[in-house]
Structures are given as C-alpha cells and as structure tokens.
C-alpha cells in the first residue's frame, strides 16, 4: 500500500526512498537512483558555468561543420 510506504518514509532521514525493485528503503543517491530534479539542476548549473566561461574568454576555437556534398541520394521533389 502506498500510504504505508509514505508513513515509513516520513520517519526516515532525508534522501531515503523506497526501491520498488528490491522492496527496501535505501539512500537513493548511494543506490544510484537519482532524482530527476537534481539531474536537471545539475545540468543547468553546468550549462551556466560553461556559458559564463565562454562570455569571459578572449578567444575561442571551434570546429566548422563540413557540408556533405553527396546529397541525400534521392532526387528532390518538384515545387508545387
């Protein structure tokens, strides 16, 4: 029952969750179960860090993408 799990989780320390696969209460980070909100926050922090680095740098080296001269292999459709 879901309400029983919630009651047990209220008594456990922060970061503890219920692993449905094992049927145990575990520390979610140690078990490798990452909260999606934490993943999003980490991604945004990393993106902001890279963006600030790019804004404060004097010069950057980038790779220009090569254009594929072979085409798609199929002839293009005539205009309508």
PDB file with SEQRES, HELIX, SHEET and CRYST1 records, atoms N, CA, C and O in Angstrom:
SEQRES   1 A   80  UNK UNK UNK UNK UNK UNK UNK UNK UNK UNK UNK UNK UNK          
SEQRES   2 A   80  UNK UNK UNK UNK UNK UNK UNK UNK UNK UNK UNK UNK UNK          
SEQRES   3 A   80  UNK UNK UNK UNK UNK UNK UNK UNK UNK UNK UNK UNK UNK          
SEQRES   4 A   80  UNK UNK UNK UNK UNK UNK UNK UNK UNK UNK UNK UNK UNK          
SEQRES   5 A   80  UNK UNK UNK UNK UNK UNK UNK UNK UNK UNK UNK UNK UNK          
SEQRES   6 A   80  UNK UNK UNK UNK UNK UNK UNK UNK UNK UNK UNK UNK UNK          
SEQRES   7 A   80  UNK UNK                                                      
HELIX    1 AA1 UNK A    2  UNK A   11  1                                  10    
HELIX    2 AA2 UNK A   36  UNK A   56  1                                  21    
SHEET    1 AA1 2 UNK A  16  UNK A  19  0                                        
SHEET    2 AA1 2 UNK A  24  UNK A  27 -1                                        
CRYST1    1.000    1.000    1.000  90.00  90.00  90.00 P 1           1          
ATOM      1  N   UNK A   1       0.826  -1.180   0.000  1.00  0.00           N  
ATOM      2  CA  UNK A   1       0.000   0.000   0.000  1.00  0.00           C  
ATOM      3  C   UNK A   1       0.875   1.251   0.000  1.00  0.00           C  
ATOM      4  O   UNK A   1       1.851   1.340   0.745  1.00  0.00           O  
ATOM      5  N   UNK A   2       0.514   2.208  -0.840  1.00  0.00           N  
ATOM      6  CA  UNK A   2       1.292   3.432  -0.968  1.00  0.00           C  
ATOM      7  C   UNK A   2       1.356   4.263   0.291  1.00  0.00           C  
ATOM      8  O   UNK A   2       2.401   4.837   0.600  1.00  0.00           O  
ATOM      9  N   UNK A   3       0.265   4.340   1.020  1.00  0.00           N  
ATOM     10  CA  UNK A   3       0.244   5.167   2.217  1.00  0.00           C  
ATOM     11  C   UNK A   3       1.167   4.620   3.299  1.00  0.00           C  
ATOM     12  O   UNK A   3       1.714   5.387   4.092  1.00  0.00           O  
ATOM     13  N   UNK A   4       1.348   3.286   3.337  1.00  0.00           N  
ATOM     14  CA  UNK A   4       2.279   2.692   4.304  1.00  0.00           C  
ATOM     15  C   UNK A   4       3.717   3.095   3.992  1.00  0.00           C  
ATOM     16  O   UNK A   4       4.500   3.401   4.891  1.00  0.00           O  
ATOM     17  N   UNK A   5       4.046   3.088   2.712  1.00  0.00           N  
ATOM     18  CA  UNK A   5       5.397   3.480   2.295  1.00  0.00           C  
ATOM     19  C   UNK A   5       5.649   4.936   2.662  1.00  0.00           C  
ATOM     20  O   UNK A   5       6.723   5.276   3.160  1.00  0.00           O  
ATOM     21  N   UNK A   6       4.663   5.797   2.418  1.00  0.00           N  
ATOM     22  CA  UNK A   6       4.804   7.217   2.754  1.00  0.00           C  
ATOM     23  C   UNK A   6       4.997   7.398   4.254  1.00  0.00           C  
ATOM     24  O   UNK A   6       5.824   8.207   4.673  1.00  0.00           O  
ATOM     25  N   UNK A   7       4.259   6.671   5.056  1.00  0.00           N  
ATOM     26  CA  UNK A   7       4.403   6.770   6.513  1.00  0.00           C  
ATOM     27  C   UNK A   7       5.804   6.354   6.957  1.00  0.00           C  
ATOM     28  O   UNK A   7       6.399   7.001   7.819  1.00  0.00           O  
ATOM     29  N   UNK A   8       6.331   5.280   6.373  1.00  0.00           N  
ATOM     30  CA  UNK A   8       7.695   4.843   6.711  1.00  0.00           C  
ATOM     31  C   UNK A   8       8.717   5.886   6.270  1.00  0.00           C  
ATOM     32  O   UNK A   8       9.690   6.137   6.982  1.00  0.00           O  
ATOM     33  N   UNK A   9       8.509   6.495   5.107  1.00  0.00           N  
ATOM     34  CA  UNK A   9       9.459   7.487   4.601  1.00  0.00           C  
ATOM     35  C   UNK A   9       9.475   8.747   5.459  1.00  0.00           C  
ATOM     36  O   UNK A   9      10.510   9.405   5.566  1.00  0.00           O  
ATOM     37  N   UNK A  10       8.369   9.085   6.057  1.00  0.00           N  
ATOM     38  CA  UNK A  10       8.322  10.268   6.930  1.00  0.00           C  
ATOM     39  C   UNK A  10       9.198  10.088   8.161  1.00  0.00           C  
ATOM     40  O   UNK A  10       9.680  11.067   8.729  1.00  0.00           O  
ATOM     41  N   UNK A  11       9.403   8.857   8.572  1.00  0.00           N  
ATOM     42  CA  UNK A  11      10.224   8.573   9.747  1.00  0.00           C  
ATOM     43  C   UNK A  11      11.704   8.435   9.400  1.00  0.00           C  
ATOM     44  O   UNK A  11      12.553   8.481  10.290  1.00  0.00           O  
ATOM     45  N   UNK A  12      12.021   8.266   8.120  1.00  0.00           N  
ATOM     46  CA  UNK A  12      13.398   8.051   7.671  1.00  0.00           C  
ATOM     47  C   UNK A  12      14.092   9.392   7.424  1.00  0.00           C  
ATOM     48  O   UNK A  12      13.421  10.410   7.261  1.00  0.00           O  
ATOM     49  N   UNK A  13      15.440   9.404   7.395  1.00  0.00           N  
ATOM     50  CA  UNK A  13      16.167  10.643   7.105  1.00  0.00           C  
ATOM     51  C   UNK A  13      15.953  11.103   5.658  1.00  0.00           C  
ATOM     52  O   UNK A  13      15.579  10.318   4.787  1.00  0.00           O  
ATOM     53  N   UNK A  14      16.203  12.399   5.431  1.00  0.00           N  
ATOM     54  CA  UNK A  14      16.064  12.984   4.101  1.00  0.00           C  
ATOM     55  C   UNK A  14      16.990  12.270   3.116  1.00  0.00           C  
ATOM     56  O   UNK A  14      18.142  11.992   3.447  1.00  0.00           O  
ATOM     57  N   UNK A  15      16.510  11.977   1.937  1.00  0.00           N  
ATOM     58  CA  UNK A  15      17.296  11.270   0.932  1.00  0.00           C  
ATOM     59  C   UNK A  15      16.996   9.788   0.867  1.00  0.00           C  
ATOM     60  O   UNK A  15      17.470   9.088  -0.027  1.00  0.00           O  
ATOM     61  N   UNK A  16      16.213   9.316   1.809  1.00  0.00           N  
ATOM     62  CA  UNK A  16      15.825   7.910   1.816  1.00  0.00           C  
ATOM     63  C   UNK A  16      14.577   7.741   0.969  1.00  0.00           C  
ATOM     64  O   UNK A  16      13.676   8.579   0.997  1.00  0.00           O  
ATOM     65  N   UNK A  17      14.533   6.658   0.222  1.00  0.00           N  
ATOM     66  CA  UNK A  17      13.374   6.378  -0.612  1.00  0.00           C  
ATOM     67  C   UNK A  17      13.108   4.893  -0.661  1.00  0.00           C  
ATOM     68  O   UNK A  17      13.863   4.091  -0.111  1.00  0.00           O  
ATOM     69  N   UNK A  18      12.040   4.540  -1.317  1.00  0.00           N  
ATOM     70  CA  UNK A  18      11.642   3.141  -1.432  1.00  0.00           C  
ATOM     71  C   UNK A  18      12.040   2.629  -2.803  1.00  0.00           C  
ATOM     72  O   UNK A  18      11.572   3.141  -3.819  1.00  0.00           O  
ATOM     73  N   UNK A  19      12.905   1.618  -2.837  1.00  0.00           N  
ATOM     74  CA  UNK A  19      13.325   0.987  -4.081  1.00  0.00           C  
ATOM     75  C   UNK A  19      12.332  -0.129  -4.393  1.00  0.00           C  
ATOM     76  O   UNK A  19      12.297  -1.153  -3.710  1.00  0.00           O  
ATOM     77  N   UNK A  20      11.540   0.079  -5.418  1.00  0.00           N  
ATOM     78  CA  UNK A  20      10.488  -0.880  -5.754  1.00  0.00           C  
ATOM     79  C   UNK A  20      11.078  -2.203  -6.224  1.00  0.00           C  
ATOM     80  O   UNK A  20      10.517  -3.264  -5.950  1.00  0.00           O  
ATOM     81  N   UNK A  21      12.204  -2.148  -6.930  1.00  0.00           N  
ATOM     82  CA  UNK A  21      12.803  -3.382  -7.450  1.00  0.00           C  
ATOM     83  C   UNK A  21      13.291  -4.300  -6.337  1.00  0.00           C  
ATOM     84  O   UNK A  21      13.108  -5.516  -6.401  1.00  0.00           O  
ATOM     85  N   UNK A  22      13.918  -3.711  -5.313  1.00  0.00           N  
ATOM     86  CA  UNK A  22      14.427  -4.542  -4.220  1.00  0.00           C  
ATOM     87  C   UNK A  22      13.431  -4.665  -3.069  1.00  0.00           C  
ATOM     88  O   UNK A  22      13.549  -5.572  -2.245  1.00  0.00           O  
ATOM     89  N   UNK A  23      12.457  -3.766  -3.005  1.00  0.00           N  
ATOM     90  CA  UNK A  23      11.492  -3.790  -1.909  1.00  0.00           C  
ATOM     91  C   UNK A  23      12.060  -3.270  -0.605  1.00  0.00           C  
ATOM     92  O   UNK A  23      11.553  -3.601   0.466  1.00  0.00           O  
ATOM     93  N   UNK A  24      13.118  -2.450  -0.680  1.00  0.00           N  
ATOM     94  CA  UNK A  24      13.781  -1.945   0.519  1.00  0.00           C  
ATOM     95  C   UNK A  24      13.797  -0.422   0.531  1.00  0.00           C  
ATOM     96  O   UNK A  24      13.688   0.225  -0.510  1.00  0.00           O  
ATOM     97  N   UNK A  25      13.935   0.140   1.741  1.00  0.00           N  
ATOM     98  CA  UNK A  25      14.157   1.566   1.907  1.00  0.00           C  
ATOM     99  C   UNK A  25      15.662   1.783   1.857  1.00  0.00           C  
ATOM    100  O   UNK A  25      16.414   1.155   2.602  1.00  0.00           O  
ATOM    101  N   UNK A  26      16.096   2.678   0.972  1.00  0.00           N  
ATOM    102  CA  UNK A  26      17.531   2.886   0.767  1.00  0.00           C  
ATOM    103  C   UNK A  26      17.835   4.367   0.624  1.00  0.00           C  
ATOM    104  O   UNK A  26      16.951   5.183   0.364  1.00  0.00           O  
ATOM    105  N   UNK A  27      19.126   4.697   0.804  1.00  0.00           N  
ATOM    106  CA  UNK A  27      19.612   6.028   0.450  1.00  0.00           C  
ATOM    107  C   UNK A  27      19.642   6.064  -1.076  1.00  0.00           C  
ATOM    108  O   UNK A  27      20.389   5.311  -1.701  1.00  0.00           O  
ATOM    109  N   UNK A  28      18.847   6.922  -1.665  1.00  0.00           N  
ATOM    110  CA  UNK A  28      18.653   6.924  -3.117  1.00  0.00           C  
ATOM    111  C   UNK A  28      19.940   7.232  -3.885  1.00  0.00           C  
ATOM    112  O   UNK A  28      20.187   6.632  -4.931  1.00  0.00           O  
ATOM    113  N   UNK A  29      20.756   8.151  -3.386  1.00  0.00           N  
ATOM    114  CA  UNK A  29      21.993   8.509  -4.084  1.00  0.00           C  
ATOM    115  C   UNK A  29      22.979   7.353  -4.038  1.00  0.00           C  
ATOM    116  O   UNK A  29      23.605   7.037  -5.050  1.00  0.00           O  
ATOM    117  N   UNK A  30      23.127   6.719  -2.880  1.00  0.00           N  
ATOM    118  CA  UNK A  30      24.042   5.580  -2.761  1.00  0.00           C  
ATOM    119  C   UNK A  30      23.586   4.406  -3.612  1.00  0.00           C  
ATOM    120  O   UNK A  30      24.408   3.636  -4.108  1.00  0.00           O  
ATOM    121  N   UNK A  31      22.271   4.267  -3.781  1.00  0.00           N  
ATOM    122  CA  UNK A  31      21.730   3.176  -4.594  1.00  0.00           C  
ATOM    123  C   UNK A  31      21.800   3.490  -6.087  1.00  0.00           C  
ATOM    124  O   UNK A  31      21.503   2.633  -6.919  1.00  0.00           O  
ATOM    125  N   UNK A  32      22.196   4.726  -6.425  1.00  0.00           N  
ATOM    126  CA  UNK A  32      22.297   5.098  -7.834  1.00  0.00           C  
ATOM    127  C   UNK A  32      20.981   5.539  -8.444  1.00  0.00           C  
ATOM    128  O   UNK A  32      20.849   5.618  -9.665  1.00  0.00           O  
ATOM    129  N   UNK A  33      20.015   5.825  -7.600  1.00  0.00           N  
ATOM    130  CA  UNK A  33      18.715   6.307  -8.075  1.00  0.00           C  
ATOM    131  C   UNK A  33      18.712   7.818  -7.887  1.00  0.00           C  
ATOM    132  O   UNK A  33      18.598   8.316  -6.767  1.00  0.00           O  
ATOM    133  N   UNK A  34      18.840   8.541  -8.998  1.00  0.00           N  
ATOM    134  CA  UNK A  34      18.993   9.989  -8.937  1.00  0.00           C  
ATOM    135  C   UNK A  34      17.651  10.657  -9.200  1.00  0.00           C  
ATOM    136  O   UNK A  34      16.917  10.266 -10.108  1.00  0.00           O  
ATOM    137  N   UNK A  35      17.346  11.649  -8.411  1.00  0.00           N  
ATOM    138  CA  UNK A  35      16.114  12.420  -8.575  1.00  0.00           C  
ATOM    139  C   UNK A  35      16.196  13.231  -9.863  1.00  0.00           C  
ATOM    140  O   UNK A  35      17.176  13.949 -10.061  1.00  0.00           O  
ATOM    141  N   UNK A  36      15.210  13.142 -10.741  1.00  0.00           N  
ATOM    142  CA  UNK A  36      15.253  13.912 -11.983  1.00  0.00           C  
ATOM    143  C   UNK A  36      15.411  15.412 -11.753  1.00  0.00           C  
ATOM    144  O   UNK A  36      16.050  16.086 -12.562  1.00  0.00           O  
ATOM    145  N   UNK A  37      14.852  15.949 -10.682  1.00  0.00           N  
ATOM    146  CA  UNK A  37      15.010  17.376 -10.400  1.00  0.00           C  
ATOM    147  C   UNK A  37      16.474  17.704 -10.138  1.00  0.00           C  
ATOM    148  O   UNK A  37      16.960  18.763 -10.533  1.00  0.00           O  
ATOM    149  N   UNK A  38      17.165  16.801  -9.476  1.00  0.00           N  
ATOM    150  CA  UNK A  38      18.578  17.019  -9.195  1.00  0.00           C  
ATOM    151  C   UNK A  38      19.392  16.952 -10.485  1.00  0.00           C  
ATOM    152  O   UNK A  38      20.359  17.697 -10.644  1.00  0.00           O  
ATOM    153  N   UNK A  39      19.017  16.079 -11.396  1.00  0.00           N  
ATOM    154  CA  UNK A  39      19.704  15.967 -12.680  1.00  0.00           C  
ATOM    155  C   UNK A  39      19.524  17.250 -13.477  1.00  0.00           C  
ATOM    156  O   UNK A  39      20.482  17.768 -14.052  1.00  0.00           O  
ATOM    157  N   UNK A  40      18.304  17.761 -13.512  1.00  0.00           N  
ATOM    158  CA  UNK A  40      18.021  18.999 -14.247  1.00  0.00           C  
ATOM    159  C   UNK A  40      18.789  20.163 -13.640  1.00  0.00           C  
ATOM    160  O   UNK A  40      19.373  20.970 -14.364  1.00  0.00           O  
ATOM    161  N   UNK A  41      18.791  20.253 -12.323  1.00  0.00           N  
ATOM    162  CA  UNK A  41      19.504  21.343 -11.656  1.00  0.00           C  
ATOM    163  C   UNK A  41      20.997  21.276 -11.965  1.00  0.00           C  
ATOM    164  O   UNK A  41      21.621  22.300 -12.244  1.00  0.00           O  
ATOM    165  N   UNK A  42      21.562  20.093 -11.916  1.00  0.00           N  
ATOM    166  CA  UNK A  42      22.981  19.918 -12.213  1.00  0.00           C  
ATOM    167  C   UNK A  42      23.289  20.298 -13.657  1.00  0.00           C  
ATOM    168  O   UNK A  42      24.305  20.940 -13.924  1.00  0.00           O  
ATOM    169  N   UNK A  43      22.424  19.909 -14.587  1.00  0.00           N  
ATOM    170  CA  UNK A  43      22.631  20.249 -15.995  1.00  0.00           C  
ATOM    171  C   UNK A  43      22.579  21.756 -16.204  1.00  0.00           C  
ATOM    172  O   UNK A  43      23.389  22.304 -16.951  1.00  0.00           O  
ATOM    173  N   UNK A  44      21.638  22.429 -15.554  1.00  0.00           N  
ATOM    174  CA  UNK A  44      21.536  23.885 -15.683  1.00  0.00           C  
ATOM    175  C   UNK A  44      22.742  24.591 -15.070  1.00  0.00           C  
ATOM    176  O   UNK A  44      23.227  25.579 -15.621  1.00  0.00           O  
ATOM    177  N   UNK A  45      23.223  24.097 -13.947  1.00  0.00           N  
ATOM    178  CA  UNK A  45      24.403  24.695 -13.327  1.00  0.00           C  
ATOM    179  C   UNK A  45      25.625  24.526 -14.222  1.00  0.00           C  
ATOM    180  O   UNK A  45      26.416  25.457 -14.374  1.00  0.00           O  
ATOM    181  N   UNK A  46      25.785  23.346 -14.816  1.00  0.00           N  
ATOM    182  CA  UNK A  46      26.914  23.118 -15.711  1.00  0.00           C  
ATOM    183  C   UNK A  46      26.813  23.988 -16.959  1.00  0.00           C  
ATOM    184  O   UNK A  46      27.819  24.531 -17.413  1.00  0.00           O  
ATOM    185  N   UNK A  47      25.611  24.127 -17.519  1.00  0.00           N  
ATOM    186  CA  UNK A  47      25.423  24.965 -18.705  1.00  0.00           C  
ATOM    187  C   UNK A  47      25.733  26.423 -18.392  1.00  0.00           C  
ATOM    188  O   UNK A  47      26.366  27.107 -19.196  1.00  0.00           O  
ATOM    189  N   UNK A  48      25.297  26.903 -17.242  1.00  0.00           N  
ATOM    190  CA  UNK A  48      25.577  28.282 -16.849  1.00  0.00           C  
ATOM    191  C   UNK A  48      27.071  28.488 -16.639  1.00  0.00           C  
ATOM    192  O   UNK A  48      27.607  29.545 -16.973  1.00  0.00           O  
ATOM    193  N   UNK A  49      27.734  27.500 -16.095  1.00  0.00           N  
ATOM    194  CA  UNK A  49      29.176  27.588 -15.885  1.00  0.00           C  
ATOM    195  C   UNK A  49      29.917  27.694 -17.211  1.00  0.00           C  
ATOM    196  O   UNK A  49      30.818  28.520 -17.357  1.00  0.00           O  
ATOM    197  N   UNK A  50      29.543  26.865 -18.171  1.00  0.00           N  
ATOM    198  CA  UNK A  50      30.184  26.900 -19.491  1.00  0.00           C  
ATOM    199  C   UNK A  50      29.869  28.217 -20.192  1.00  0.00           C  
ATOM    200  O   UNK A  50      30.746  28.810 -20.820  1.00  0.00           O  
ATOM    201  N   UNK A  51      28.625  28.679 -20.091  1.00  0.00           N  
ATOM    202  CA  UNK A  51      28.236  29.937 -20.734  1.00  0.00           C  
ATOM    203  C   UNK A  51      29.023  31.106 -20.157  1.00  0.00           C  
ATOM    204  O   UNK A  51      29.484  31.965 -20.910  1.00  0.00           O  
ATOM    205  N   UNK A  52      29.186  31.158 -18.845  1.00  0.00           N  
ATOM    206  CA  UNK A  52      29.949  32.253 -18.246  1.00  0.00           C  
ATOM    207  C   UNK A  52      31.415  32.172 -18.638  1.00  0.00           C  
ATOM    208  O   UNK A  52      32.063  33.204 -18.811  1.00  0.00           O  
ATOM    209  N   UNK A  53      31.941  30.982 -18.777  1.00  0.00           N  
ATOM    210  CA  UNK A  53      33.317  30.817 -19.228  1.00  0.00           C  
ATOM    211  C   UNK A  53      33.481  31.334 -20.656  1.00  0.00           C  
ATOM    212  O   UNK A  53      34.469  31.996 -20.974  1.00  0.00           O  
ATOM    213  N   UNK A  54      32.509  31.028 -21.512  1.00  0.00           N  
ATOM    214  CA  UNK A  54      32.572  31.480 -22.898  1.00  0.00           C  
ATOM    215  C   UNK A  54      32.439  33.000 -23.000  1.00  0.00           C  
ATOM    216  O   UNK A  54      33.064  33.617 -23.863  1.00  0.00           O  
ATOM    217  N   UNK A  55      31.634  33.604 -22.129  1.00  0.00           N  
ATOM    218  CA  UNK A  55      31.444  35.052 -22.169  1.00  0.00           C  
ATOM    219  C   UNK A  55      32.668  35.811 -21.676  1.00  0.00           C  
ATOM    220  O   UNK A  55      32.913  36.934 -22.118  1.00  0.00           O  
ATOM    221  N   UNK A  56      33.429  35.230 -20.783  1.00  0.00           N  
ATOM    222  CA  UNK A  56      34.573  35.936 -20.212  1.00  0.00           C  
ATOM    223  C   UNK A  56      35.885  35.619 -20.909  1.00  0.00           C  
ATOM    224  O   UNK A  56      36.917  36.186 -20.549  1.00  0.00           O  
ATOM    225  N   UNK A  57      35.875  34.748 -21.877  1.00  0.00           N  
ATOM    226  CA  UNK A  57      37.117  34.384 -22.547  1.00  0.00           C  
ATOM    227  C   UNK A  57      37.414  35.366 -23.679  1.00  0.00           C  
ATOM    228  O   UNK A  57      36.489  35.949 -24.244  1.00  0.00           O  
ATOM    229  N   UNK A  58      38.674  35.554 -24.014  1.00  0.00           N  
ATOM    230  CA  UNK A  58      39.095  36.482 -25.065  1.00  0.00           C  
ATOM    231  C   UNK A  58      38.919  35.888 -26.454  1.00  0.00           C  
ATOM    232  O   UNK A  58      38.599  36.608 -27.400  1.00  0.00           O  
ATOM    233  N   UNK A  59      39.124  34.585 -26.586  1.00  0.00           N  
ATOM    234  CA  UNK A  59      39.016  33.941 -27.897  1.00  0.00           C  
ATOM    235  C   UNK A  59      38.619  32.485 -27.705  1.00  0.00           C  
ATOM    236  O   UNK A  59      38.894  31.876 -26.671  1.00  0.00           O  
ATOM    237  N   UNK A  60      37.959  31.940 -28.740  1.00  0.00           N  
ATOM    238  CA  UNK A  60      37.564  30.539 -28.704  1.00  0.00           C  
ATOM    239  C   UNK A  60      37.926  29.886 -30.025  1.00  0.00           C  
ATOM    240  O   UNK A  60      37.960  30.547 -31.063  1.00  0.00           O  
ATOM    241  N   UNK A  61      38.193  28.598 -29.986  1.00  0.00           N  
ATOM    242  CA  UNK A  61      38.447  27.814 -31.188  1.00  0.00           C  
ATOM    243  C   UNK A  61      37.282  26.847 -31.331  1.00  0.00           C  
ATOM    244  O   UNK A  61      36.964  26.091 -30.412  1.00  0.00           O  
ATOM    245  N   UNK A  62      36.655  26.885 -32.495  1.00  0.00           N  
ATOM    246  CA  UNK A  62      35.531  25.992 -32.760  1.00  0.00           C  
ATOM    247  C   UNK A  62      35.783  25.249 -34.053  1.00  0.00           C  
ATOM    248  O   UNK A  62      36.614  25.655 -34.865  1.00  0.00           O  
ATOM    249  N   UNK A  63      35.067  24.170 -34.238  1.00  0.00           N  
ATOM    250  CA  UNK A  63      35.200  23.372 -35.448  1.00  0.00           C  
ATOM    251  C   UNK A  63      34.041  23.685 -36.375  1.00  0.00           C  
ATOM    252  O   UNK A  63      32.877  23.607 -35.981  1.00  0.00           O  
ATOM    253  N   UNK A  64      34.371  24.042 -37.626  1.00  0.00           N  
ATOM    254  CA  UNK A  64      33.335  24.339 -38.607  1.00  0.00           C  
ATOM    255  C   UNK A  64      32.810  23.018 -39.156  1.00  0.00           C  
ATOM    256  O   UNK A  64      33.593  22.184 -39.611  1.00  0.00           O  
ATOM    257  N   UNK A  65      31.487  22.817 -39.119  1.00  0.00           N  
ATOM    258  CA  UNK A  65      30.945  21.557 -39.645  1.00  0.00           C  
ATOM    259  C   UNK A  65      31.133  21.470 -41.154  1.00  0.00           C  
ATOM    260  O   UNK A  65      30.965  22.452 -41.878  1.00  0.00           O  
ATOM    261  N   UNK A  66      31.482  20.285 -41.606  1.00  0.00           N  
ATOM    262  CA  UNK A  66      31.675  20.079 -43.040  1.00  0.00           C  
ATOM    263  C   UNK A  66      30.338  19.839 -43.708  1.00  0.00           C  
ATOM    264  O   UNK A  66      29.468  19.159 -43.162  1.00  0.00           O  
ATOM    265  N   UNK A  67      30.180  20.406 -44.904  1.00  0.00           N  
ATOM    266  CA  UNK A  67      28.954  20.189 -45.661  1.00  0.00           C  
ATOM    267  C   UNK A  67      29.090  18.892 -46.436  1.00  0.00           C  
ATOM    268  O   UNK A  67      30.133  18.615 -47.029  1.00  0.00           O  
ATOM    269  N   UNK A  68      28.039  18.109 -46.424  1.00  0.00           N  
ATOM    270  CA  UNK A  68      28.025  16.837 -47.134  1.00  0.00           C  
ATOM    271  C   UNK A  68      27.713  17.103 -48.602  1.00  0.00           C  
ATOM    272  O   UNK A  68      26.621  17.562 -48.935  1.00  0.00           O  
ATOM    273  N   UNK A  69      28.672  16.816 -49.479  1.00  0.00           N  
ATOM    274  CA  UNK A  69      28.482  17.090 -50.906  1.00  0.00           C  
ATOM    275  C   UNK A  69      27.760  15.960 -51.616  1.00  0.00           C  
ATOM    276  O   UNK A  69      27.366  16.121 -52.771  1.00  0.00           O  
ATOM    277  N   UNK A  70      27.575  14.840 -50.974  1.00  0.00           N  
ATOM    278  CA  UNK A  70      26.931  13.701 -51.612  1.00  0.00           C  
ATOM    279  C   UNK A  70      25.433  13.903 -51.771  1.00  0.00           C  
ATOM    280  O   UNK A  70      24.827  13.297 -52.655  1.00  0.00           O  
ATOM    281  N   UNK A  71      24.835  14.713 -50.964  1.00  0.00           N  
ATOM    282  CA  UNK A  71      23.395  14.884 -51.022  1.00  0.00           C  
ATOM    283  C   UNK A  71      22.683  13.760 -50.297  1.00  0.00           C  
ATOM    284  O   UNK A  71      23.313  12.943 -49.627  1.00  0.00           O  
ATOM    285  N   UNK A  72      21.371  13.724 -50.434  1.00  0.00           N  
ATOM    286  CA  UNK A  72      20.587  12.729 -49.715  1.00  0.00           C  
ATOM    287  C   UNK A  72      20.473  11.418 -50.470  1.00  0.00           C  
ATOM    288  O   UNK A  72      20.046  10.416 -49.894  1.00  0.00           O  
ATOM    289  N   UNK A  73      20.847  11.396 -51.757  1.00  0.00           N  
ATOM    290  CA  UNK A  73      20.767  10.165 -52.526  1.00  0.00           C  
ATOM    291  C   UNK A  73      19.487  10.038 -53.313  1.00  0.00           C  
ATOM    292  O   UNK A  73      19.418   9.257 -54.263  1.00  0.00           O  
ATOM    293  N   UNK A  74      18.487  10.780 -52.942  1.00  0.00           N  
ATOM    294  CA  UNK A  74      17.210  10.747 -53.656  1.00  0.00           C  
ATOM    295  C   UNK A  74      17.007  12.091 -54.348  1.00  0.00           C  
ATOM    296  O   UNK A  74      17.395  13.127 -53.807  1.00  0.00           O  
ATOM    297  N   UNK A  75      16.408  12.089 -55.533  1.00  0.00           N  
ATOM    298  CA  UNK A  75      16.184  13.368 -56.210  1.00  0.00           C  
ATOM    299  C   UNK A  75      15.161  14.207 -55.452  1.00  0.00           C  
ATOM    300  O   UNK A  75      14.258  13.681 -54.802  1.00  0.00           O  
ATOM    301  N   UNK A  76      15.325  15.517 -55.551  1.00  0.00           N  
ATOM    302  CA  UNK A  76      14.389  16.384 -54.853  1.00  0.00           C  
ATOM    303  C   UNK A  76      13.053  16.417 -55.578  1.00  0.00           C  
ATOM    304  O   UNK A  76      12.974  16.152 -56.778  1.00  0.00           O  
ATOM    305  N   UNK A  77      12.016  16.743 -54.840  1.00  0.00           N  
ATOM    306  CA  UNK A  77      10.680  16.800 -55.424  1.00  0.00           C  
ATOM    307  C   UNK A  77      10.487  18.143 -56.124  1.00  0.00           C  
ATOM    308  O   UNK A  77      11.020  19.156 -55.673  1.00  0.00           O  
ATOM    309  N   UNK A  78       9.734  18.159 -57.213  1.00  0.00           N  
ATOM    310  CA  UNK A  78       9.482  19.435 -57.895  1.00  0.00           C  
ATOM    311  C   UNK A  78       8.595  20.330 -57.034  1.00  0.00           C  
ATOM    312  O   UNK A  78       7.810  19.834 -56.225  1.00  0.00           O  
ATOM    313  N   UNK A  79       8.716  21.651 -57.205  1.00  0.00           N  
ATOM    314  CA  UNK A  79       7.868  22.558 -56.420  1.00  0.00           C  
ATOM    315  C   UNK A  79       6.400  22.411 -56.795  1.00  0.00           C  
ATOM    316  O   UNK A  79       6.076  22.038 -57.922  1.00  0.00           O  
ATOM    317  N   UNK A  80       5.522  22.702 -55.859  1.00  0.00           N  
ATOM    318  CA  UNK A  80       4.081  22.582 -56.108  1.00  0.00           C  
ATOM    319  C   UNK A  80       3.506  23.866 -56.629  1.00  0.00           C  
ATOM    320  O   UNK A  80       2.306  23.943 -56.892  1.00  0.00           O  
TER     321      UNK A  80                                                      
END                                                                             
